[in-house]
Amino acid sequence: MNAKELIALRLANQGLTSAEFNTCADVVSHFGAMQSQDYSMAKWAVGMRMQNASDAAIEMSIQAGEIIRTHILRPTWHFVHVNDVRWMMELSAPNVKKATQYVDKQVGLTDDIFKKAWKVIETAMNRDNNLTKEDLTDRLAKKKINAEGLLATQILIRAELEMRICNGERKDNKVTYTLFDKKVPPSENISRKDALVNLASVYFKSRGPATAKDFAWWSGMSMSDATFGISGLGSDLKSTSVNGLNYLYFENAQPPKKKVTALLPSYDEYMVGYTEGRDVAFPANIDKSFIGNGIFKPLVLFNNTIAGTWKKVKKEPFVEIEFIDGHKKYNGLSAKVESLKSFLYNSSEILLKR
């Protein structure tokens, strides 16, 4: 397998070669977890992989609890399917807690403060559902618990990691929280070993070809845990060497031939799902800062190649594109702009019908 073949297979596994998924829950289930700190971009990341997608339909799925938005795997927001959030959180929370402990100590948070905060938060949420960060900060302040700024953020992240709270319904376009057990039904316990293998399977089915280090970084697991998860996949997981790196993947019965042209959102899993294996997707001799290292800016993908960046504007042409080579005659991009328009326009119609 050469680099072009690797990219083609990765794009297919990423659900970008064709919009094969029927629902947003199907998309999120396929990926296991999708980074979502940029909320509007994250919804587009889901929608562009679906048939007949709309922003409002995805919003409704999130509000209904089919998709949970919480801090998991790494200390950042992710979308997770409701059926996966318990086992995935039980597996990853200890590592994420370790990653947040330094900041906890810097701002003076202790286990005793966390315990006091839990009582206040749970009492408040049993009375009023879907409370904002400001609502909870106010409740904590009334009980003499200082939770301003970063303190509140750290308290809420820890509450998510302990499966006490998760996202509630958005209120005036603000994030709210609700009790985890109110939104997430009970599920069968999975052993830690089985969970590692499950996570490896999900990762390489949705993001392969990728390296073991890519999987460890994305999952937040140690290399030994990542290696154990990979070993559980046995001979079903194939390997290939490209540019000196060993990539792992599941064979695709029908190798993808169609090339992908797309408007990728910032933080899309096509780029953020890798660490060392990300470089294979960059054009040769590119200034990575121009495209936000492939993560921090929305990208234009043309015929499987990163061709530039884009941003939505209020007036025509609706999307402004800055190409890497300054050339603007890329066929097929106008259709992708119309798809984005439809994604947002159809949302308005759905919301009016509610």
Buried (B, 14 or more C-beta within 10 A) or exposed (E): BEEEBBBBBBBBBBBBBEBBBEBBBBBBBBBBBBBBEBBEBBBBBBBBBBEEBBBBBBBBBBBEBBBBBBBBBBBBBBBBBBBBBBBBBBBBBEBBBEEBEEBBEEBEBEEEBBEBBBEBBBEBBEEEBBBBBEBBBEBBBEEEBEBEEEBBBBBBBBBBBBBBBBBBBBEEEEBBBBBBEBBBEEEEEBEEEBBBBBBBBBBBBBBBBBBBBBBBBBBBBEEEBBBBBBEBBEEEBBEBEBEEBEBBBBEEEEEBEEBBBBBBBBBBBBBBBBBEBBEBBBEEEEEEEEBBEBBBBBBBBBEBBBBBBBEBEEEEEEBEBBBBEEEEEBEEBEEBBEBBEBBBEBBEEBBEEE
